[in-house]
Amino acid sequence: MANESHETFLRIYAHILDNISEGVHVIDAQGTSIVYNRKMSELEAMNKHDVLNRPLTEVFQFPQGQESTLLRCLRTGKSVRNVRQTYFNDKGIEITTINNTFPLMEDGRIIGAMEIANDVTKMERLIRENLWDKNGARYTFDTIIGDSPSIREVIESAKRAARTSSSVLVVGETGAGKELFVQSIHNASLRAGGPFISQNCAALPDTLIEGLLFGTARGAFTGAVERPGLFEQAEGGTLFLDEINSLSMPLQAKLLRALQEKSIRRIGDTKDRAIDVRIIAALNEDPIEAISQQRLRKDLYYRLGVVTLFIPPLRERKEDIPLLVDHFIRKYNQLFQMDVTGISEEVMRFFLSHDWPGNVRELQHVIEGAMNLMTDETVITTAHLPYHFLRRTGSAAKEKMPVQPLADEIKPLKEKMREFEAYYIQRVVEKHKGNISRSARELGISRQSLQYRLRKLGVKHT
Protein backbone atom coordinates (compact mmCIF):
# COMPACT_ATOMS: atom_id res chain seq x y z
CA MET A 1 0.00 0.00 0.00
CA ALA A 2 2.88 2.31 0.88
CA ASN A 3 4.52 1.55 -2.46
CA GLU A 4 1.32 2.43 -4.33
CA SER A 5 1.07 5.76 -2.48
CA HIS A 6 4.70 6.50 -3.24
CA GLU A 7 4.21 5.74 -6.95
CA THR A 8 1.05 7.88 -7.03
CA PHE A 9 2.99 10.75 -5.45
CA LEU A 10 5.76 10.42 -8.03
CA ARG A 11 3.23 10.50 -10.89
CA ILE A 12 1.59 13.62 -9.45
CA TYR A 13 5.02 15.21 -8.95
CA ALA A 14 5.99 14.46 -12.58
CA HIS A 15 2.65 15.79 -13.84
CA ILE A 16 3.09 19.06 -11.92
CA LEU A 17 6.63 19.53 -13.22
CA ASP A 18 5.53 18.96 -16.81
CA ASN A 19 2.76 21.55 -16.59
CA ILE A 20 4.54 24.55 -15.13
CA SER A 21 5.67 27.38 -17.40
CA GLU A 22 9.35 27.35 -16.35
CA GLY A 23 12.01 24.87 -17.32
CA VAL A 24 13.30 22.66 -14.48
CA HIS A 25 16.61 20.77 -14.69
CA VAL A 26 18.17 18.88 -11.76
CA ILE A 27 21.57 17.20 -11.64
CA ASP A 28 23.02 14.95 -8.95
CA ALA A 29 26.35 15.36 -7.17
CA GLN A 30 28.20 13.83 -10.15
CA GLY A 31 26.65 16.29 -12.67
CA THR A 32 24.27 13.73 -14.17
CA SER A 33 20.77 14.90 -15.15
CA ILE A 34 18.07 13.29 -13.00
CA VAL A 35 15.06 15.63 -13.52
CA TYR A 36 14.21 17.34 -16.81
CA ASN A 37 10.67 18.64 -17.31
CA ARG A 38 8.67 19.18 -20.49
CA LYS A 39 9.16 22.97 -20.59
CA MET A 40 12.95 22.57 -20.33
CA SER A 41 12.79 20.06 -23.16
CA GLU A 42 10.94 22.65 -25.28
CA LEU A 43 13.34 25.48 -24.37
CA GLU A 44 16.40 23.48 -25.31
CA ALA A 45 14.84 21.59 -28.24
CA MET A 46 15.95 18.32 -26.68
CA ASN A 47 14.32 14.95 -26.07
CA LYS A 48 14.12 13.93 -22.42
CA HIS A 49 15.71 10.57 -23.17
CA ASP A 50 18.76 12.31 -24.67
CA VAL A 51 19.35 14.27 -21.46
CA LEU A 52 18.31 12.15 -18.48
CA ASN A 53 20.91 9.90 -16.88
CA ARG A 54 23.71 11.51 -18.88
CA PRO A 55 26.49 13.88 -17.70
CA LEU A 56 25.55 17.49 -18.44
CA THR A 57 28.86 18.16 -20.23
CA GLU A 58 28.17 15.35 -22.72
CA VAL A 59 24.91 16.92 -23.85
CA PHE A 60 25.44 20.69 -23.83
CA GLN A 61 28.30 22.88 -25.02
CA PHE A 62 29.23 26.20 -23.43
CA PRO A 63 31.28 29.07 -24.93
CA GLN A 64 34.97 28.98 -24.12
CA GLY A 65 35.72 30.28 -20.66
CA GLN A 66 32.12 29.93 -19.49
CA GLU A 67 30.66 27.35 -17.15
CA SER A 68 27.18 25.92 -16.80
CA THR A 69 25.28 27.67 -14.02
CA LEU A 70 24.21 24.25 -12.76
CA LEU A 71 27.79 23.00 -12.51
CA ARG A 72 28.93 26.29 -10.95
CA CYS A 73 26.25 25.97 -8.29
CA LEU A 74 27.25 22.34 -7.68
CA ARG A 75 30.92 23.33 -7.35
CA THR A 76 30.50 26.40 -5.12
CA GLY A 77 27.35 25.54 -3.20
CA LYS A 78 26.08 29.08 -3.82
CA SER A 79 22.78 30.07 -5.42
CA VAL A 80 22.82 31.86 -8.77
CA ARG A 81 19.93 34.24 -9.45
CA ASN A 82 18.71 35.90 -12.67
CA VAL A 83 21.81 35.01 -14.67
CA ARG A 84 21.59 35.14 -18.44
CA GLN A 85 23.26 32.16 -20.10
CA THR A 86 23.84 31.31 -23.77
CA TYR A 87 24.89 27.78 -24.73
CA PHE A 88 24.32 25.09 -27.40
CA ASN A 89 22.39 21.84 -27.42
CA ASP A 90 23.67 18.63 -28.99
CA LYS A 91 22.52 19.81 -32.43
CA GLY A 92 24.48 23.07 -32.19
CA ILE A 93 21.35 25.20 -31.74
CA GLU A 94 21.96 28.35 -29.66
CA ILE A 95 19.86 28.58 -26.50
CA THR A 96 19.53 31.67 -24.26
CA THR A 97 17.90 31.47 -20.84
CA ILE A 98 17.59 33.47 -17.64
CA ASN A 99 18.43 31.07 -14.81
CA ASN A 100 17.81 30.77 -11.09
CA THR A 101 19.97 27.93 -9.75
CA PHE A 102 20.07 26.48 -6.22
CA PRO A 103 22.19 23.83 -4.48
CA LEU A 104 20.37 20.81 -3.05
CA MET A 105 21.60 20.06 0.47
CA GLU A 106 21.22 17.04 2.75
CA ASP A 107 22.82 16.79 6.17
CA GLY A 108 25.09 19.72 5.31
CA ARG A 109 26.45 18.24 2.08
CA ILE A 110 25.63 19.04 -1.55
CA ILE A 111 23.72 16.24 -3.24
CA GLY A 112 22.86 18.09 -6.44
CA ALA A 113 21.68 21.35 -8.01
CA MET A 114 18.36 22.52 -9.40
CA GLU A 115 17.85 25.12 -12.14
CA ILE A 116 14.66 27.02 -12.98
CA ALA A 117 14.98 28.62 -16.41
CA ASN A 118 12.98 31.15 -18.43
CA ASP A 119 13.40 31.31 -22.18
CA VAL A 120 14.65 34.51 -23.81
CA THR A 121 15.75 32.86 -27.05
CA LYS A 122 12.48 33.88 -28.76
CA MET A 123 12.81 37.43 -27.44
CA GLU A 124 16.38 37.62 -28.74
CA ARG A 125 15.21 36.42 -32.14
CA LEU A 126 12.34 38.91 -32.09
CA ILE A 127 14.75 41.75 -31.34
CA ARG A 128 17.14 40.68 -34.09
CA GLU A 129 14.57 40.01 -36.79
CA ASN A 130 11.27 41.74 -36.14
CA LEU A 131 11.55 44.82 -33.98
CA TRP A 132 13.05 46.85 -36.78
CA ASP A 133 12.16 46.88 -40.44
CA LYS A 134 14.85 47.99 -42.83
CA ASN A 135 13.50 50.24 -45.55
CA GLY A 136 10.10 49.74 -43.96
CA ALA A 137 8.76 53.26 -44.44
CA ARG A 138 5.53 52.78 -46.40
CA TYR A 139 3.93 56.21 -46.06
CA THR A 140 4.53 59.40 -48.02
CA PHE A 141 3.05 62.88 -47.73
CA ASP A 142 0.49 61.91 -50.38
CA THR A 143 -0.95 59.29 -48.02
CA ILE A 144 -1.72 61.79 -45.22
CA ILE A 145 -5.47 62.47 -45.34
CA GLY A 146 -6.71 65.97 -44.59
CA ASP A 147 -7.37 69.39 -46.14
CA SER A 148 -7.75 71.40 -42.95
CA PRO A 149 -5.41 74.38 -42.62
CA SER A 150 -3.88 72.95 -39.42
CA ILE A 151 -2.85 69.65 -41.04
CA ARG A 152 -1.70 71.31 -44.28
CA GLU A 153 0.52 73.64 -42.26
CA VAL A 154 2.22 70.71 -40.52
CA ILE A 155 2.66 68.88 -43.83
CA GLU A 156 4.41 71.89 -45.34
CA SER A 157 6.71 72.21 -42.32
CA ALA A 158 7.51 68.50 -42.52
CA LYS A 159 8.32 68.76 -46.22
CA ARG A 160 10.78 71.55 -45.49
CA ALA A 161 12.37 69.45 -42.73
CA ALA A 162 12.79 66.55 -45.17
CA ARG A 163 15.35 68.56 -47.15
CA THR A 164 17.92 68.41 -44.33
CA SER A 165 19.39 65.80 -41.97
CA SER A 166 18.59 67.70 -38.77
CA SER A 167 16.95 65.92 -35.87
CA VAL A 168 13.17 66.19 -35.74
CA LEU A 169 10.84 65.95 -32.75
CA VAL A 170 7.24 65.01 -33.53
CA VAL A 171 4.73 65.83 -30.78
CA GLY A 172 1.20 64.52 -30.82
CA GLU A 173 -1.38 62.54 -28.91
CA THR A 174 -1.63 58.80 -29.30
CA GLY A 175 -3.35 57.91 -32.57
CA ALA A 176 -2.85 61.34 -34.17
CA GLY A 177 -0.63 59.97 -36.94
CA LYS A 178 2.92 60.74 -35.82
CA GLU A 179 4.50 57.78 -37.62
CA LEU A 180 2.86 58.79 -40.92
CA PHE A 181 4.76 62.07 -40.75
CA VAL A 182 8.00 60.36 -39.69
CA GLN A 183 7.94 57.88 -42.56
CA SER A 184 6.94 60.62 -45.00
CA ILE A 185 9.93 62.73 -43.96
CA HIS A 186 12.24 59.76 -44.48
CA ASN A 187 10.81 58.95 -47.91
CA ALA A 188 11.05 62.58 -49.04
CA SER A 189 14.66 62.95 -47.87
CA LEU A 190 18.01 62.12 -49.44
CA ARG A 191 18.12 59.16 -47.05
CA ALA A 192 15.11 57.49 -48.65
CA GLY A 193 17.35 54.79 -50.13
CA GLY A 194 18.78 53.97 -46.69
CA PRO A 195 17.19 51.93 -43.91
CA PHE A 196 14.23 53.18 -41.90
CA ILE A 197 14.17 51.65 -38.43
CA SER A 198 11.36 52.28 -35.96
CA GLN A 199 11.50 51.46 -32.25
CA ASN A 200 8.97 52.16 -29.54
CA CYS A 201 11.05 52.96 -26.46
CA ALA A 202 8.23 51.91 -24.12
CA ALA A 203 8.02 48.40 -25.61
CA LEU A 204 11.02 46.95 -23.77
CA PRO A 205 12.66 47.33 -20.34
CA ASP A 206 15.87 49.36 -19.99
CA THR A 207 17.95 46.20 -19.64
CA LEU A 208 17.04 45.20 -23.20
CA ILE A 209 16.53 48.58 -24.87
CA GLU A 210 20.11 49.74 -24.15
CA GLY A 211 21.64 46.71 -25.86
CA LEU A 212 19.10 47.00 -28.65
CA LEU A 213 19.97 50.64 -29.34
CA PHE A 214 23.74 50.59 -28.91
CA GLY A 215 24.66 46.95 -29.53
CA THR A 216 26.74 44.56 -27.43
CA ALA A 217 30.34 43.41 -27.42
CA ARG A 218 31.38 39.82 -26.80
CA GLY A 219 31.79 39.17 -23.10
CA ALA A 220 29.89 42.27 -21.95
CA PHE A 221 27.82 39.90 -19.82
CA THR A 222 27.26 36.18 -19.63
CA GLY A 223 26.40 34.93 -23.09
CA ALA A 224 26.91 38.31 -24.80
CA VAL A 225 27.98 38.18 -28.44
CA GLU A 226 29.05 40.80 -30.97
CA ARG A 227 25.82 42.41 -32.10
CA PRO A 228 25.20 45.77 -33.77
CA GLY A 229 22.49 47.97 -32.30
CA LEU A 230 19.79 49.97 -34.04
CA PHE A 231 22.09 52.97 -34.51
CA GLU A 232 24.46 50.84 -36.58
CA GLN A 233 21.59 49.10 -38.33
CA ALA A 234 20.22 52.49 -39.40
CA GLU A 235 23.55 53.67 -40.87
CA GLY A 236 22.90 56.05 -43.75
CA GLY A 237 19.19 56.15 -43.00
CA THR A 238 16.68 57.18 -40.34
CA LEU A 239 16.14 55.90 -36.80
CA PHE A 240 12.69 56.69 -35.36
CA LEU A 241 12.45 56.54 -31.56
CA ASP A 242 8.83 56.68 -30.43
CA GLU A 243 7.82 57.58 -26.85
CA ILE A 244 11.31 58.88 -26.14
CA ASN A 245 10.07 60.11 -22.75
CA SER A 246 9.75 56.51 -21.54
CA LEU A 247 13.54 56.05 -21.52
CA SER A 248 15.27 56.34 -18.15
CA MET A 249 17.32 59.47 -17.49
CA PRO A 250 20.68 57.61 -17.72
CA LEU A 251 19.68 56.21 -21.11
CA GLN A 252 18.55 59.66 -22.27
CA ALA A 253 21.99 60.98 -21.28
CA LYS A 254 23.66 58.24 -23.32
CA LEU A 255 21.40 59.03 -26.27
CA LEU A 256 22.28 62.73 -26.00
CA ARG A 257 25.97 61.89 -26.11
CA ALA A 258 25.46 59.77 -29.24
CA LEU A 259 23.66 62.67 -30.93
CA GLN A 260 26.31 65.21 -29.99
CA GLU A 261 29.36 63.08 -30.73
CA LYS A 262 27.81 61.27 -33.72
CA SER A 263 29.26 58.07 -32.32
CA ILE A 264 28.14 55.18 -30.13
CA ARG A 265 29.84 52.60 -27.96
CA ARG A 266 28.50 49.06 -27.71
CA ILE A 267 27.83 47.72 -24.23
CA GLY A 268 31.04 46.22 -22.91
CA ASP A 269 33.16 47.67 -25.72
CA THR A 270 36.14 50.01 -25.33
CA LYS A 271 35.98 51.84 -28.64
CA ASP A 272 33.57 54.34 -30.17
CA ARG A 273 31.98 53.80 -33.58
CA ALA A 274 31.10 56.70 -35.86
CA ILE A 275 27.47 56.79 -37.02
CA ASP A 276 25.67 58.58 -39.82
CA VAL A 277 22.03 58.40 -38.78
CA ARG A 278 19.17 60.88 -38.76
CA ILE A 279 17.21 60.73 -35.53
CA ILE A 280 13.49 61.44 -35.48
CA ALA A 281 11.88 61.17 -32.05
CA ALA A 282 8.26 61.35 -30.94
CA LEU A 283 6.44 62.37 -27.77
CA ASN A 284 2.80 61.73 -26.88
CA GLU A 285 2.68 64.58 -24.35
CA ASP A 286 3.60 68.23 -24.10
CA PRO A 287 7.44 68.37 -23.99
CA ILE A 288 7.45 71.18 -21.43
CA GLU A 289 5.28 69.10 -19.11
CA ALA A 290 7.51 66.06 -19.70
CA ILE A 291 10.55 68.14 -18.71
CA SER A 292 8.89 69.57 -15.61
CA GLN A 293 7.80 66.06 -14.54
CA GLN A 294 11.38 64.80 -15.13
CA ARG A 295 10.37 62.40 -17.86
CA LEU A 296 12.50 64.19 -20.46
CA ARG A 297 15.91 65.81 -20.15
CA LYS A 298 15.85 69.47 -21.11
CA ASP A 299 19.16 69.24 -23.00
CA LEU A 300 17.92 66.20 -24.96
CA TYR A 301 14.74 68.09 -25.87
CA TYR A 302 16.72 71.02 -27.26
CA ARG A 303 19.03 68.65 -29.15
CA LEU A 304 16.18 66.63 -30.67
CA GLY A 305 13.85 69.55 -31.29
CA VAL A 306 15.94 71.29 -33.95
CA VAL A 307 12.69 70.95 -35.89
CA THR A 308 9.55 70.37 -33.83
CA LEU A 309 6.28 69.34 -35.44
CA PHE A 310 3.02 69.49 -33.47
CA ILE A 311 0.46 67.10 -34.97
CA PRO A 312 -3.05 68.47 -34.33
CA PRO A 313 -5.50 66.07 -32.64
CA LEU A 314 -8.60 65.11 -34.60
CA ARG A 315 -10.86 67.27 -32.41
CA GLU A 316 -8.99 70.33 -33.73
CA ARG A 317 -9.50 69.40 -37.38
CA LYS A 318 -12.98 67.94 -37.51
CA GLU A 319 -13.46 69.26 -41.04
CA ASP A 320 -11.20 66.37 -42.10
CA ILE A 321 -13.57 63.73 -40.70
CA PRO A 322 -15.59 63.26 -43.95
CA LEU A 323 -12.35 62.71 -45.91
CA LEU A 324 -11.03 60.27 -43.33
CA VAL A 325 -14.33 58.37 -43.19
CA ASP A 326 -14.31 57.99 -46.96
CA HIS A 327 -10.69 56.82 -46.90
CA PHE A 328 -11.30 54.16 -44.24
CA ILE A 329 -14.48 52.91 -45.90
CA ARG A 330 -12.58 52.43 -49.17
CA LYS A 331 -9.77 50.67 -47.30
CA TYR A 332 -12.05 48.18 -45.56
CA ASN A 333 -14.23 47.70 -48.64
CA GLN A 334 -11.13 46.34 -50.33
CA LEU A 335 -10.05 44.23 -47.34
CA PHE A 336 -13.51 42.82 -46.56
CA GLN A 337 -14.78 42.58 -50.15
CA MET A 338 -17.72 44.86 -49.31
CA ASP A 339 -19.50 47.69 -51.10
CA VAL A 340 -20.23 50.27 -48.41
CA THR A 341 -20.93 53.69 -49.90
CA GLY A 342 -20.89 55.96 -46.83
CA ILE A 343 -22.40 56.84 -43.46
CA SER A 344 -25.81 58.19 -42.51
CA GLU A 345 -26.42 61.83 -41.55
CA GLU A 346 -27.05 60.78 -37.96
CA VAL A 347 -23.70 58.96 -37.80
CA MET A 348 -21.97 62.03 -39.22
CA ARG A 349 -23.56 64.14 -36.47
CA PHE A 350 -22.25 61.65 -33.92
CA PHE A 351 -18.77 61.87 -35.42
CA LEU A 352 -18.76 65.67 -35.53
CA SER A 353 -19.88 65.94 -31.88
CA HIS A 354 -17.38 63.41 -30.55
CA ASP A 355 -14.08 64.61 -29.03
CA TRP A 356 -12.07 61.63 -30.38
CA PRO A 357 -9.66 61.01 -27.48
CA GLY A 358 -8.12 58.22 -29.58
CA ASN A 359 -7.81 60.55 -32.57
CA VAL A 360 -7.62 59.21 -36.15
CA ARG A 361 -6.85 55.71 -34.90
CA GLU A 362 -10.10 55.68 -32.92
CA LEU A 363 -12.07 56.80 -35.98
CA GLN A 364 -10.44 54.05 -38.03
CA HIS A 365 -11.35 51.41 -35.43
CA VAL A 366 -14.96 52.65 -35.24
CA ILE A 367 -15.33 52.37 -39.02
CA GLU A 368 -13.73 48.92 -39.03
CA GLY A 369 -15.94 47.77 -36.16
CA ALA A 370 -19.10 49.08 -37.84
CA MET A 371 -18.31 47.34 -41.12
CA ASN A 372 -17.80 44.07 -39.26
CA LEU A 373 -21.42 44.32 -38.05
CA MET A 374 -22.86 44.92 -41.52
CA THR A 375 -24.34 42.24 -43.77
CA ASP A 376 -25.63 43.42 -47.13
CA GLU A 377 -26.26 47.07 -46.15
CA THR A 378 -24.39 49.80 -48.00
CA VAL A 379 -24.67 52.68 -45.50
CA ILE A 380 -23.27 52.72 -41.96
CA THR A 381 -26.01 53.69 -39.49
CA THR A 382 -26.01 54.10 -35.71
CA ALA A 383 -27.13 50.47 -35.46
CA HIS A 384 -23.70 49.44 -36.74
CA LEU A 385 -21.64 51.61 -34.37
CA PRO A 386 -19.94 49.92 -31.41
CA TYR A 387 -22.08 50.17 -28.26
CA HIS A 388 -19.32 51.69 -26.13
CA PHE A 389 -18.88 54.47 -28.71
CA LEU A 390 -22.60 55.28 -28.83
CA ARG A 391 -22.87 55.27 -25.04
CA ARG A 392 -19.94 57.68 -24.68
CA THR A 393 -20.97 59.95 -27.54
CA GLY A 394 -24.75 60.04 -27.26
CA SER A 395 -25.09 62.51 -24.41
CA ALA A 396 -22.31 64.71 -25.79
CA ALA A 397 -24.06 64.90 -29.12
CA LYS A 398 -27.25 66.18 -27.51
CA GLU A 399 -25.37 68.85 -25.58
CA LYS A 400 -23.03 70.07 -28.29
CA MET A 401 -25.09 69.92 -31.47
CA PRO A 402 -28.09 72.27 -31.40
CA VAL A 403 -31.08 70.75 -33.13
CA GLN A 404 -32.09 73.05 -35.96
CA PRO A 405 -34.50 72.48 -38.83
CA LEU A 406 -32.85 72.19 -42.20
CA ALA A 407 -32.79 75.47 -44.06
CA ASP A 408 -34.49 75.74 -47.40
CA GLU A 409 -31.09 76.13 -48.98
CA ILE A 410 -29.00 72.96 -48.59
CA LYS A 411 -25.30 73.83 -48.36
CA PRO A 412 -22.21 71.61 -48.63
CA LEU A 413 -21.22 70.04 -45.31
CA LYS A 414 -17.87 71.81 -45.25
CA GLU A 415 -19.52 75.23 -45.61
CA LYS A 416 -22.11 74.40 -42.97
CA MET A 417 -19.39 73.31 -40.56
CA ARG A 418 -17.47 76.51 -41.17
CA GLU A 419 -20.55 78.58 -40.32
CA PHE A 420 -21.20 76.64 -37.14
CA GLU A 421 -17.54 76.82 -36.09
CA ALA A 422 -17.49 80.62 -36.56
CA TYR A 423 -20.76 80.99 -34.65
CA TYR A 424 -19.64 78.80 -31.75
CA ILE A 425 -16.15 80.35 -31.44
CA GLN A 426 -17.63 83.86 -31.48
CA ARG A 427 -20.03 82.97 -28.65
CA VAL A 428 -17.22 81.56 -26.49
CA VAL A 429 -14.95 84.56 -27.13
CA GLU A 430 -17.79 86.97 -26.32
CA LYS A 431 -18.50 85.01 -23.13
CA HIS A 432 -14.92 85.65 -22.00
CA LYS A 433 -15.00 89.28 -23.18
CA GLY A 434 -12.32 88.76 -25.80
CA ASN A 435 -9.83 86.96 -23.52
CA ILE A 436 -8.10 84.54 -25.92
CA SER A 437 -6.37 82.40 -23.27
CA ARG A 438 -9.58 81.67 -21.31
CA SER A 439 -11.54 81.08 -24.52
CA ALA A 440 -8.93 78.62 -25.80
CA ARG A 441 -9.02 76.70 -22.51
CA GLU A 442 -12.80 76.32 -22.68
CA LEU A 443 -12.64 75.22 -26.31
CA GLY A 444 -9.90 72.70 -25.50
CA ILE A 445 -7.43 74.06 -28.06
CA SER A 446 -4.18 75.97 -27.87
CA ARG A 447 -4.09 79.78 -27.81
CA GLN A 448 -2.23 79.79 -31.15
CA SER A 449 -4.82 77.48 -32.69
CA LEU A 450 -7.65 79.77 -31.58
CA GLN A 451 -5.92 82.86 -32.98
CA TYR A 452 -5.44 81.02 -36.26
CA ARG A 453 -9.14 80.11 -36.42
CA LEU A 454 -10.24 83.67 -35.61
CA ARG A 455 -8.20 84.97 -38.55
CA LYS A 456 -9.31 82.15 -40.88
CA LEU A 457 -13.01 82.48 -40.05
CA GLY A 458 -12.99 86.27 -39.87
CA VAL A 459 -14.44 86.26 -36.37
CA LYS A 460 -14.41 89.70 -34.72
CA HIS A 461 -13.15 89.94 -31.16
CA THR A 462 -12.17 92.77 -28.88
N, C-alpha and C positions, 0 to 999 in steps of 0.2 A: 504493500500500500504506500509505504514511504517512497519507494522507487517510482511509482506512478505519479505521485505528487511532485517529486523532483523533476521528472521528465515533462510534466505539464508546465511547471514553472519555467523550465528552459525554453519550451516552445513559445510561451507568452513573452519571455525576455527577448527571444529572437524576433518575434513578430513586432514588438515595440521598436527595437533597433532598426528594423527594415522600413519602418513607417515614419520615422522622424526626418526632418528636412535638412539635418546636418550630417556630414560624413563622419563615421566613427571607425577608428583603426586602433587596435590594441596589439602590442607586441609583448612577448615574455622577456625574461631576464637575458636570454641569449639573442634577442633581436629577431625572433621568429614571429610571424603574424599569427595571432590566435583568434582575433575578432575583426570582421571586415563587413560592414553593413551595406545594404543595397545602395544608399545614397553615395557612399564612398566609391562603390563600384562604378556608379554613373559618372562621378566627378573625374575619376582617373581613367575612364574607358577601359576598365579591366574586368575580367571574369573572376568571380570569387575563388574558383578552384585554382586559378593561376597565382593567387596571392597567399591564401591560407596555408599554413604549415611550411612556409618557405622563408628563408632569411630575407629581411627587407632589402639588403644590398644586392641580392640576386635579381630582384624584380624591378627596382627603380634606380635611375641614374640621377646624380646631382651634379650641378656645375662644379668645376674644379675649385677647390678651396672652400666649398660649402658642405655642410653636414645636415643630414635629416634632422628635423626638429624632434622627431621621436627618439632617435638614437642619442641626440644631445641631452634630452631629458633623462634618458636611461643612464647615461654616463655621469651626469652631474647631480641628478636627484632634485633638480630645480624646475619649477613650472615655467612654461614659456607661454606668454599671452599675446594675442593679436599680432603674430609675426607673419609677414607675407613671405611665401616660399614658392619658388619656381623650380620645377624638376621635370623629369621625363619618364614616361611609362616604358614598358618593355617593347613597345612599337615605335619609340622615339617621338611620341606626341608630347608637346609641351603642356604642362599642367601648372596653373597658378592658383594657390589657395591662401586663405587667411586662417592660421592655425592657433588653437589653444591646446596646449599639451601639458599633461600632468603625470608625475610619477605615481606608480601604484606601490603602496607600502604594506608590509606585513611583519609584525614583530620588529619594527625598526629597520628592516632591510628592504631593498628595492626588488620587487618581483616582476616588474614590467612597467610599461608606459602606455597611456591612452591619449589619443589625439582626436579632437573635435574640429572638423574643417568646414569652412564655407568657401564655395566656389567663386572666384573672380575671373576665371578664364573667359567666360562669356562676356563679362564687362570689359575686359581688356580687348577682346576682339571687336566689341561694339565701338569702343573708343577709336581703335585703329581703322576700322572700316566704314562705320556708319555715322559717327557724330559729325563728320565734316564731309562736304560734297564738293570736290574739285570742279571748277567751272559750272557750279550748280545754280548760277543766277539765271532764273527763268524770266523775270519781269523786266519790262522796259517802261519808259515814261508813257508810251502809248497805251499801256495796259492799266494805267491808273484812271479810275472812273470818277468823273466829277467836272462840272463846269462852274461851280461857285467861285467867286472871286478869292475866297480864302484858300481854297485848294490850288487854284491856278497860280496864286502868288508863291506858294511853297514849291510847286513844280518848277517855276522859273528860277527860284533861288537854288534848287537842287541841280538844275541843268548847268547853272553857272559854276557850282561847286565841282561838277563832274570834269571840268576842264583842267583842274589842278590835282595834285596828290596830297593836299592838306588833309589833316584829320577832320572828321565830321562827327558832330554829336546830334543825334536825332532824338527829340523829346516828344513823347506822345503817350496817351493812355493805352492800356491793353486793348488790342483789337482795332486800333485806329489805322493801321496799315504801315507801320514803320519799316518793316522788311521790304515792302514793295518799293519804297523810296531808296533804301539801301542798295538793293539789287539793280535798280534803274540807274543809280549813280555809277555803279561798277560797270554796267554794260554800255554806258555812254562815255566812259573814260578811256584813256590810252591803255589802261590795264585790262580792258575787256578780254584780251586773249589770254590773260593769266588766270590763276585759280581764284575762285571765290569760296571762302570758307566761313561758315556761320556757326557760332557757338553761343548757346544760352548759358550765361555764367551762373544762373541759379539752378541748373540742371544737375550739377555734381558737387560733392563736398570739396572743401579746400584741398584735402589730401590728394584728390585726384585731379582737380582742375589745374593745380600748379604744374604737375608733370605733363598734363595734356597741352598746356599753353607753351611751356618752355622746353619740354623734352627732358629726357633722362640720360645719364651717362652710366656705363656699365659699373656695377658695384656701388652705386649711390645708396642703395639699400638692398636688403636680401632679395635676390632674384631680379634685380634691375638690369636691364639690357640697354644697349645703345638705341635710342629712339628719338627721332625728331619730333618737336612739338608743333603746334598749329602755326606759330610764327614762321618756322622754317617751311612748313607745308604750303604756306601762302606766299612764298617768295615770288616777287614780281607781280603779285595780284593784290587782293583785298581781303582783310580779316575783319569780319563783323562780330563784335562782342555785344550781345544783347543783355539787358539787365545788369549793366556794369556795376550798379550800386549794390549788388548782392555779394560782390567780392569783399573779402576781409581787408582791413586797412593795410596790413603788411603786403598782401598781394597787390593792392592798388599801388603801393609804393614801388614794388618791383616792376609793375607795368609802366609806371611813370618813367622809371629809369630806362626801360627798353625804348620808350618813345623818344626820350631826350638823346640817348646815346646811339640810337639806331642799331642796337646790338642786344643780344640775349645770351644768357649762360644757362646751359642745361643743368638740371639738378644733379649735384655731385661732380660736376665738371670743374676744371680750373681755367678754362679759356673762354673768351667771349667770341661770339659769332656774329658777323655783320648781317643785317637783314635789310631787305628792300620791300617793305610792306606798307600798304595804306591801311590805316586803322579807321573804321567807322564804328562808333559805339552808340548804344541806345539806352534811354532811361524811360521808365514808365511813371515817373513822378517829376514834380518841379525840382530842377537841380538845386535851386537855392534852399528849398526845404530839405533836400537830401544832404546838403552840406551842413545845415544847421543841426540836423538830427544825427550827424556823424556817420552817415551811410555813404558819403562820397567825399574824397579829399578835394579841398579847394584847388590845390595846385594841379591835380589831375583833371579837374573840370576845365580849368583855363587852358591846359595843354590839349585836351580833346576838342574843346569847343572853339577851335579856330573858325569853323563854320558851324553854326547851330541852327537846326531846322525844327520848328515847332509844328507838329502835325495837328491840325484842328480836329477835335472830336466831332462825331457825326451830329450831335445836337447843335453845333455851331454852323453846320452846313446842310440843313435839312432840305434845301432846294435840290440837293443831289440825290435824295432818296428815290425819286422816280427813275432816274438813270441807273442807280444801283439795283433797284428791284428788277428792271428789265434785263440787266446784265446777268443777275443770278438766275432768273427764270430761264434765260437762254442756255446758261451753263447746265442747269439740272435737267432741262428738256433733253439735251444731248446725252447726259449721263444716264437718265432714267428712261430714255426712249418715250418721252411724253410730248404732248402738244398743248401746253398751257399758254394762254395768250396774255394773261395779265392778272391784276388784282381788282377787287370790287372797290367802289367809292368808299364804302364803310371801312374796309381794311386800310385804304390810303389815309383816311382820317385817323385811324388808330396809329398808323406809322408816324404821321406828322405830329401827333400829340405826345408820342413817347419820347423819353429823354435818352434812350439808348446808352445805358451805362456800359454795355459791352461793345458799343460802337459798330463799325461796319461788320465785324465778325459776328456780332449778335444778329444783325439784320440777315446776314447770309444763312445763319443757322435757323432762323425763323422761317425763311423761304424754303430751305431744304426740308425742315420738319413738316411744313404745310403740304408740300408736294408729295411727301411720303403718305399723307392721309387722304390723298385724292385717288379717285378711281378713273372714271371717264369724263370728269368735269374739265372744263378748260379755263375757268376763272377761279382764283383763290378767294374764298369768302372767309368770314369770321369763324365759320364752322370748321375750317381747316387749320386755324391758328392754334398753336400749342396752348393748353389750358393755363399754364403758369404765366404765359405772356399776356393773355387776355385778362387774367385776374389782376396782374400788376398794372396793366395799362388802362383798364376800363374806367376806373374812377378818375384817373388823371385826364382822360379824354373828355369826360363830362365837365371837369373844372376848367380846362384850358381852351377848349374849342367852343366858342359861342355858337349856339344853334341859330342859324339865320336862314330864312327862305331864299331859294335860288333867285337871283336877279333875272329880269327878262333877258338881259344880255349875258350869254355864257362866254366867259373869258378863258384863255388858256390857264392851266393850273399854275404855271410859273408866275404869270402876271398876278393871279389871285393871291398867291403866297406872298409876293412882294408887297401888295397892298396891305395885307394883314400884318406882315412884319413891321411895316412903317407905322401902321396904326398902333400896334401894341407897344413898340419901342417908344413912340411919342408919349403914350399914356404913362409909362413907367418913368420916363425922364421928367415929365411934368409933375408927377407925384413927388419926386425928390427935388423939385424946384431947380432943375438943371444940373444937379450934382452928378457928374459922370461916374465917379468912383462908386457911390452908393447905388446908382442905377445898374451899373455893371454887375455888382454883387447880387442884386436881386434877380437879374436876368441869368446869372450863372455863367457869364462870359468875362473875358479879360477887358480891362479898360481900353486897351488898344483896339480890340475887336469891336467894341461898342462905338468908338470914335470912327472907325472905318465904316461901320454900317450907317452911322448918321450922315456921313458924307455921301455914301453910295445911294442911300434912299432919299437924300435931300430933306431929312427931318430937321426942323427948326428947333433950336434949344437955346436957352439963355444962360 
